[in-house]
Amino acid sequence: MHMKHSDEAHGPPVVPVKFVLEDPEGLTSTEQVEWDLMGGEGENLLELAVENGINIEHACGGVCACSTCHVYVEEGMDEVSESDEDEEDRVEEAPGLRIDSRLSCQCRIEGKGPITVRVPAWNRNAVKEVPH
C-alpha cells in the first residue's frame, strides 16, 4: 500500500529535519546517509520523507495500523507532536523499541526544529504486495 498525499494543511517548509539512514541503498537507491530536508508545521515525518525520495516502509498507508514506519527521533522530540494512545500501542509492536521511538506517520512537526530522525536498517516490511 502506498501513502497518498496528506489532505492536512501544513506550513511552508521552514523547519530543518535531518534524516539519518542506516540503509540508504535500500531506502533511496543511493549511498547518501544523511538527508537535510525542510518540513512544514503540521506535516508528518513519513510524508516529508516519502515526498523527498526516502522510501520509509508504511504497510498500512500511514494510518497508524502497523509499525513498519518506526523511526527514532534523536533530536527535537519537543519539536514534534506528542504520541497518542493509538500510536503508543502500535509502536510497542516494533522491534528495537527505544525511548525515542515514534511512528513517522503519526509524528507531526510542531516546532521550529532542528529535528533529527534515524531510520533503522532492520525496519522493513517483510511482506510486499506483488502485482498480478
C-alpha positions in Angstrom: 0.0 0.0 0.0 1.3 3.4 -0.9 0.7 6.6 1.0 -1.3 9.3 -0.7 -0.5 13.0 -0.2 -2.0 14.2 3.1 -5.0 16.4 3.0 -3.8 18.1 6.2 -2.7 21.7 5.7 0.8 22.4 6.8 3.0 25.4 6.9 5.8 26.4 4.5 8.9 24.2 4.5 11.0 26.2 7.1 11.8 23.5 9.8 15.1 21.7 9.4 14.7 18.0 9.6 17.7 15.6 9.1 17.1 12.0 8.2 19.9 9.6 9.0 19.5 6.4 7.1 21.1 3.2 8.3 20.3 1.5 5.0 20.5 4.3 2.4 20.7 2.0 -0.6 17.5 0.2 0.5 15.6 3.4 1.2 16.8 5.6 -1.6 18.9 3.5 -4.1 21.8 5.9 -3.2 24.7 5.8 -0.8 23.6 9.1 0.8 23.3 8.5 4.6 22.2 12.0 5.7 19.4 13.9 4.1 18.8 17.5 5.2 15.2 18.5 4.4 12.9 21.3 5.3 9.5 20.4 6.6 6.4 22.5 7.4 4.5 22.8 10.6 1.7 20.1 10.7 3.5 17.8 8.2 4.2 14.3 9.4 7.7 12.9 9.1 6.6 10.0 6.9 5.1 12.3 4.3 8.2 14.6 4.3 10.5 11.6 3.8 8.5 9.9 1.0 8.0 13.2 -0.9 11.7 13.6 -0.9 12.6 10.2 -2.1 13.2 8.4 1.2 11.0 5.3 0.9 10.3 4.5 4.6 8.1 1.4 4.8 4.4 2.1 5.6 2.5 -1.1 5.0 -0.8 0.5 6.2 -0.5 3.6 4.1 0.3 5.8 7.1 -2.9 5.4 9.1 -1.4 4.0 12.3 -2.5 0.4 11.7 1.0 -1.1 11.7 4.5 -0.3 13.0 6.6 -0.5 9.8 7.3 3.3 9.7 9.0 3.1 13.1 11.8 5.6 13.5 13.9 7.2 16.2 13.6 10.9 16.9 17.1 11.5 18.2 16.9 15.3 18.4 13.9 17.6 18.6 11.3 15.4 20.4 9.9 18.7 21.8 9.6 20.0 18.2 7.1 17.2 17.2 3.6 16.2 18.3 3.1 14.1 21.4 2.2 10.5 20.7 -1.3 9.4 21.4 -2.6 6.1 22.9 -3.1 4.6 19.4 0.5 5.3 18.4 1.9 4.1 21.7 0.0 0.8 21.3 1.3 0.3 17.7 4.9 1.4 18.3 5.2 -1.2 21.1 4.9 -3.9 18.4 8.0 -2.6 16.6 11.4 -4.3 17.2 14.2 -2.2 18.7 11.9 -0.1 20.8 13.6 2.8 22.5 12.6 5.9 24.5 12.8 8.0 21.3 10.7 5.5 19.1 7.9 7.0 17.1 5.8 6.1 14.1 6.7 8.5 11.4 3.2 8.6 10.1 1.9 10.0 13.4 4.8 12.3 14.3 3.9 15.8 13.1 6.2 18.8 13.1 5.0 21.4 15.6 8.1 23.5 16.4 10.9 25.3 14.7 13.4 22.5 14.8 16.0 21.2 14.3 14.8 17.6 14.2 17.0 14.5 13.6 15.3 11.3 12.7 17.1 7.9 12.4 15.6 5.3 10.1 16.9 1.8 11.3 18.2 -0.6 8.7 16.1 -3.5 10.0 12.8 -1.8 9.6 11.5 -3.5 6.5 8.1 -4.8 5.5 8.7 -8.5 5.2 5.6 -9.0 3.0 5.3 -6.9 -0.1 2.3 -6.9 -2.5 3.4 -8.3 -5.9 1.4 -7.1 -8.9 -0.5 -9.9 -10.6 
